[in-house]
Amino acid sequence: MKSKDNAEIIEFIILYFQMRNVQLWGYVNYKNFKVLITYITNIRDIDQLRHLFEKIMSMGFFQKRKIHSKTDYRFLFNGSE
């Protein structure tokens, strides 16, 4: 996929998460976000899903929490401020 397409998809994912108030979920594992991203974009490629998630995370829209071997993420409505 082209980077312009990815940028549009990422923008859509963020807007969808904001609309669904995903920040109220608190800390959940990556699987929950992967399922939701798959549902709204219909992308089934695991590598591309992970790439999109990591790009959104690098933009500051996720907070990461690691407890022992478990890693959870929390969506931040306005990103890191």
Secondary structure, DSSP 8 states (H G I E B T S, - for coil): --HHHHHHHHHHHHHHHHHTTGGGG-SB-HHHHHHHHHHHH----HHHHHHHHHHHHHTT-EEEEEETTEEEEEE-TT---
